[in-house]
Amino acid sequence: MIVVTGATGNVGRSLVESLAESGHAVTAVSRGVSSPPPSRPGVTPIAADLADVDSLIPALKGADALYLLVSGAGAHVDGEALLQAAADAGVSRVVLQSSQAAGTRPDAVSHAPLAALEETVRSSGLEWTVLRPGGFATNTFAWIPSIRAQRTVFSPFGDVALPAVDPLDIAEVAAAALTDTGHSGQTYVLTGPEATSPRQRAQILAAALGEPLEFVEVTREQAREQMLRQMPESVADGTLDILGQPLPEELRISPDVEKVLGRPATSFASWVGRSVDAFG
Ligand SMILES: NC(=O)c1ccc[n+]([C@@H]2O[C@H](COP(=O)([O-])OP(=O)(O)OC[C@H]3O[C@@H](n4cnc5c(N)ncnc54)[C@H](OP(=O)(O)O)[C@@H]3O)[C@@H](O)[C@H]2O)c1
């Protein structure tokens, strides 16, 4: 049995689907706050809070492998206690969803907790794989309200291009790392196949919608104000640092999605093709 935490989010929901589809028994963990748990044969939803390791113990019972996805910066998670509980329950393999910035900015307040969690996973004694995705294509969903209301995209750093990754690619790499041999001890950086700027993404979206979208570049401060409604200050500031002043490694197209899946990473345009209805 495979335990997936963050099971109702961008990556977790697809991962649960894909593991169940290929015949694995899955325990899907979330608090049940953001959206209802997945419901399908082979999937057992369990409500637990990663901030309370004891609440996870029933989910871990009888598990072989754990997909560890912590929301936000992961500062609320006691990694050592959690991995000890997993080992005690018989888990032998753990795949951690971290962030590219845990590698590129390990000392930033926003990403230090994930960098520390990586180290805890690597020294846990379990078979481990670490996934370090860059920015998700699904971050574009933040544009839905202004697109629906005003046919307008408000974004900072209009011309800074980054290789956004499709969360479905992350889920497929995660499924491979959880179920195939050969990924133990690997740290994979997961990006899209090409860099696109917010202005280019708005153009791609407009083409898919079949109508023009106005693009308005907002200041970092204006964007920060908006982000603080959804995330802690440290995460907003760390994210804006990456979006506005990416480091050379954050601009690089990683070969790892293709290396693991044997096919190219999904382009932003393909992600839009699958997701455009959400913007209409
Ligand atoms: N977005 C990006 O561009 C980006 C880039 C790199 C890395 N990341 C990393 O990716 C992760 C987010 O992945 P995602 O976008 O797939 O997730 P997401 O869509 O934000 O969903 C979060 C999931 O975790 C669950 N959850 C939240 N708090 C929880 C808690 N305390 N205990 C148990 N479950 C909890 C949520 O359900 P409930 O709320 O119902 O519990 C939901 O299932 C974060 O670690 C982030 O740092 C994101």
The ligand as a Tripos MOL2 file, in Angstrom:
@<TRIPOS>MOLECULE
LIG
   48    52     1     0     0
SMALL
NO_CHARGES

@<TRIPOS>ATOM
      1 N1          3.3000   25.9450   -6.6640 N.am      1 LIG1
      2 C1          4.5670   25.9440   -7.0630 C.2       1 LIG1
      3 O1          4.9580   26.6470   -8.0030 O.2       1 LIG1
      4 C2          5.5580   25.0490   -6.3470 C.ar      1 LIG1
      5 C3          6.8710   24.9700   -6.8440 C.ar      1 LIG1
      6 C4          7.7870   24.1250   -6.2130 C.ar      1 LIG1
      7 C5          7.3940   23.3820   -5.1090 C.ar      1 LIG1
      8 N2          6.1130   23.5010   -4.6470 N.ar      1 LIG1
      9 C6          5.7490   22.7130   -3.4440 C.3       1 LIG1
     10 O2          4.6670   21.8500   -3.7620 O.3       1 LIG1
     11 C7          3.8760   21.6670   -2.5880 C.3       1 LIG1
     12 C8          2.4280   21.9610   -2.9380 C.3       1 LIG1
     13 O3          1.9870   20.9910   -3.8750 O.3       1 LIG1
     14 P1          0.5540   21.0830   -4.5390 P.3       1 LIG1
     15 O4          0.4480   22.3860   -5.2880 O.co2     1 LIG1
     16 O5          0.2910   19.8290   -5.2650 O.co2     1 LIG1
     17 O6         -0.3740   21.1750   -3.2560 O.3       1 LIG1
     18 P2         -1.7090   22.0090   -3.1070 P.3       1 LIG1
     19 O7         -2.4910   21.9700   -4.3920 O.co2     1 LIG1
     20 O8         -1.3820   23.3150   -2.4630 O.co2     1 LIG1
     21 O9         -2.4940   21.1030   -2.0520 O.3       1 LIG1
     22 C9         -2.0040   20.9030   -0.7350 C.3       1 LIG1
     23 C10        -2.4830   19.5180   -0.2860 C.3       1 LIG1
     24 O10        -2.0050   19.2810    1.0380 O.3       1 LIG1
     25 C11        -3.1190   19.1240    1.9350 C.3       1 LIG1
     26 N3         -2.7130   19.7540    3.1800 N.ar      1 LIG1
     27 C12        -2.4790   21.0700    3.4030 C.ar      1 LIG1
     28 N4         -2.0810   21.2530    4.6700 N.ar      1 LIG1
     29 C13        -2.0590   20.0260    5.2600 C.ar      1 LIG1
     30 C14        -1.7430   19.5490    6.5580 C.ar      1 LIG1
     31 N5         -1.3310   20.3790    7.5400 N.pl3     1 LIG1
     32 N6         -1.8520   18.2280    6.8120 N.ar      1 LIG1
     33 C15        -2.2720   17.3510    5.8530 C.ar      1 LIG1
     34 N7         -2.5620   17.7460    4.5910 N.ar      1 LIG1
     35 C16        -2.4710   19.0630    4.3090 C.ar      1 LIG1
     36 C17        -4.2870   19.8190    1.2290 C.3       1 LIG1
     37 O11        -5.5540   19.3160    1.6460 O.3       1 LIG1
     38 P3         -6.2670   19.9340    2.9680 P.3       1 LIG1
     39 O12        -6.1050   21.4280    2.9040 O.co2     1 LIG1
     40 O13        -7.7070   19.4840    2.8390 O.co2     1 LIG1
     41 O14        -5.5660   19.3270    4.1160 O.co2     1 LIG1
     42 C18        -4.0040   19.3910   -0.2160 C.3       1 LIG1
     43 O15        -4.3610   18.0490   -0.4100 O.3       1 LIG1
     44 C19         4.4540   22.5970   -1.5110 C.3       1 LIG1
     45 O16         5.3270   21.8530   -0.6930 O.3       1 LIG1
     46 C20         5.2470   23.6020   -2.3100 C.3       1 LIG1
     47 O17         6.3290   24.1430   -1.5640 O.3       1 LIG1
     48 C21         5.1850   24.2880   -5.2460 C.ar      1 LIG1
@<TRIPOS>BOND
     1     1     2 1
     2     2     3 2
     3     2     4 1
     4     4     5 ar
     5     4    48 ar
     6     5     6 ar
     7     6     7 ar
     8     7     8 ar
     9     8     9 1
    10     8    48 ar
    11     9    10 1
    12     9    46 1
    13    10    11 1
    14    11    12 1
    15    11    44 1
    16    12    13 1
    17    13    14 1
    18    14    15 2
    19    14    16 1
    20    14    17 1
    21    17    18 1
    22    18    19 2
    23    18    20 1
    24    18    21 1
    25    21    22 1
    26    22    23 1
    27    23    24 1
    28    23    42 1
    29    24    25 1
    30    25    26 1
    31    25    36 1
    32    26    27 ar
    33    26    35 ar
    34    27    28 ar
    35    28    29 ar
    36    29    30 ar
    37    29    35 ar
    38    30    31 1
    39    30    32 ar
    40    32    33 ar
    41    33    34 ar
    42    34    35 ar
    43    36    37 1
    44    36    42 1
    45    37    38 1
    46    38    39 2
    47    38    40 1
    48    38    41 1
    49    42    43 1
    50    44    45 1
    51    44    46 1
    52    46    47 1
@<TRIPOS>SUBSTRUCTURE
     1 LIG1         1 GROUP 0 **** ****
